[in-house]
């Protein structure tokens, strides 16, 4: 897996740079049978940059942040593939409940929250799927930790 990750990152680095002049989307990484495009990477990078700016965080060089973001996207994609292959799913009811909690946490109705996202240039459908993926990753990580956790009888007492 580590070798695959390095191979993907080396491939992505070799492909880098040409996009800035052409304006054409291109593949920056292949994770098993799925691709990550430069457009996807840029969108995630722009989102992270705007969040860091809002927090007043000093920004690292763009190349460093871009490399880290691509690495994160590859790891997430591998984990999402594993989750799906092993039958983990987040149904629409669970997702709707999570979105409702997020809206309430922001002291808004779901409709108001949706409007706020759209005003910020975030498509609600995309946000919804990102939340589904985050929930799926959380569930996968919890399952993997639970499978490795061994508590002996002496520790229970």
C-alpha positions as CSV (number, residue, x, y, z in Angstrom):
1,X,0.0,0.0,0.0
2,X,2.8,2.4,0.9
3,X,4.5,1.6,-2.4
4,X,1.3,2.2,-4.3
5,X,0.9,5.6,-2.5
6,X,4.4,6.6,-3.4
7,X,4.0,5.5,-7.0
8,X,0.8,7.5,-7.3
9,X,2.5,10.6,-5.8
10,X,5.5,10.3,-8.1
11,X,3.2,10.0,-11.1
12,X,1.3,13.0,-10.0
13,X,4.5,15.0,-9.5
14,X,5.7,14.1,-13.0
15,X,2.4,15.2,-14.5
16,X,2.4,18.5,-12.6
17,X,2.9,22.0,-14.1
18,X,1.5,21.6,-17.5
19,X,-2.1,22.3,-16.5
20,X,-1.4,25.9,-15.5
21,X,-0.7,26.8,-19.2
22,X,-3.4,24.8,-20.9
23,X,-6.5,25.3,-18.7
24,X,-7.5,21.7,-19.6
25,X,-8.3,19.3,-16.8
26,X,-6.0,16.3,-16.4
27,X,-5.5,13.3,-14.2
28,X,-3.1,13.9,-11.3
29,X,-3.5,10.5,-9.6
30,X,-5.0,7.1,-10.3
31,X,-6.2,5.1,-7.2
32,X,-7.0,1.6,-8.3
33,X,-9.7,2.2,-10.9
34,X,-10.6,5.8,-9.9
35,X,-8.9,9.0,-11.0
36,X,-8.3,12.3,-9.2
37,X,-8.3,15.2,-11.5
38,X,-6.5,18.5,-11.2
39,X,-9.9,20.2,-11.0
40,X,-10.8,18.1,-8.0
41,X,-7.4,18.9,-6.4
42,X,-7.7,22.6,-7.1
43,X,-11.3,22.7,-5.6
44,X,-10.2,21.0,-2.4
45,X,-7.1,23.2,-2.2
46,X,-9.1,26.4,-2.7
47,X,-11.5,25.3,0.0
48,X,-8.6,24.5,2.4
49,X,-6.9,27.8,1.6
50,X,-10.0,29.9,2.3
51,X,-10.6,28.1,5.5
52,X,-7.0,28.7,6.6
53,X,-7.3,32.4,5.7
54,X,-10.5,32.7,7.7
55,X,-8.7,31.2,10.7
56,X,-5.8,33.6,10.3
57,X,-3.4,30.7,9.9
58,X,-0.1,31.4,8.1
59,X,-0.2,29.7,4.8
60,X,2.6,27.2,3.7
61,X,3.9,27.4,0.2
62,X,1.3,26.4,-2.4
63,X,3.4,23.5,-3.7
64,X,3.6,22.1,-0.2
65,X,-0.1,22.4,0.5
66,X,-0.9,21.0,-2.9
67,X,1.3,17.9,-2.3
68,X,-0.2,17.4,1.1
69,X,-3.8,17.7,-0.2
70,X,-3.1,15.2,-3.0
71,X,-1.7,12.8,-0.5
72,X,-4.8,13.2,1.7
73,X,-7.1,12.7,-1.3
74,X,-5.3,9.5,-2.3
75,X,-5.4,8.1,1.2
76,X,-9.1,9.0,1.5
77,X,-9.9,7.5,-1.8
78,X,-8.2,4.2,-0.9
79,X,-10.1,4.1,2.4
80,X,-13.4,4.9,0.8
81,X,-12.8,2.1,-1.7
82,X,-12.0,-0.3,1.2
83,X,-15.2,0.8,3.0
84,X,-17.4,0.2,0.0
85,X,-15.7,-3.2,-0.8
86,X,-16.4,-4.4,2.7
87,X,-20.0,-3.3,2.6
88,X,-20.0,-0.2,4.7
89,X,-22.8,2.3,3.7
90,X,-24.3,5.5,4.9
91,X,-28.0,5.6,4.0
92,X,-29.9,8.8,3.2
93,X,-31.7,8.8,6.5
94,X,-28.4,8.8,8.5
95,X,-27.0,11.4,6.2
96,X,-30.1,13.7,6.5
97,X,-29.8,13.4,10.3
98,X,-26.2,14.4,10.2
99,X,-26.9,17.4,8.0
100,X,-29.7,18.4,10.3
101,X,-27.3,18.3,13.3
102,X,-24.7,20.4,11.4
103,X,-27.3,23.0,10.5
104,X,-28.5,23.1,14.2
105,X,-24.9,23.4,15.3
106,X,-24.7,26.5,13.2
107,X,-28.0,27.7,14.6
108,X,-29.8,27.5,11.3
109,X,-32.6,25.4,9.8
110,X,-31.4,23.0,7.1
111,X,-32.9,25.3,4.4
112,X,-31.0,28.3,5.8
113,X,-27.8,26.2,6.0
114,X,-28.3,25.1,2.4
115,X,-28.7,28.8,1.3
116,X,-25.6,29.8,3.3
117,X,-23.6,27.1,1.5
118,X,-24.8,28.2,-1.9
119,X,-24.0,31.8,-1.1
120,X,-20.5,30.7,-0.3
121,X,-20.3,29.0,-3.7
122,X,-20.6,25.5,-2.3
123,X,-23.1,23.2,-4.1
124,X,-25.3,21.5,-1.5
125,X,-25.2,18.2,-3.4
126,X,-21.4,18.2,-3.3
127,X,-21.4,19.1,0.4
128,X,-23.9,16.4,1.1
129,X,-21.6,13.8,-0.6
130,X,-18.5,15.0,1.2
131,X,-20.4,14.6,4.5
132,X,-21.4,11.1,3.4
133,X,-17.7,10.2,2.6
134,X,-16.6,11.7,6.0
135,X,-19.1,9.6,7.8
136,X,-18.1,6.5,5.9
137,X,-14.4,7.1,6.7
138,X,-15.2,7.6,10.4
139,X,-17.2,4.4,10.4
140,X,-14.3,2.5,8.7
141,X,-11.7,3.8,11.1
142,X,-13.9,2.9,14.1
143,X,-14.4,-0.6,12.8
144,X,-10.7,-1.0,12.2
145,X,-9.8,0.2,15.7
146,X,-12.5,-2.0,17.2
147,X,-11.1,-5.1,15.4
148,X,-7.6,-4.5,16.7
149,X,-8.7,-3.6,20.3
150,X,-8.2,-6.5,22.7
151,X,-9.2,-6.0,26.3
152,X,-8.3,-8.8,28.7
153,X,-10.4,-9.9,31.7
154,X,-7.8,-8.5,34.1
155,X,-8.3,-5.0,32.5
156,X,-12.0,-5.1,32.9
157,X,-11.9,-5.4,36.7
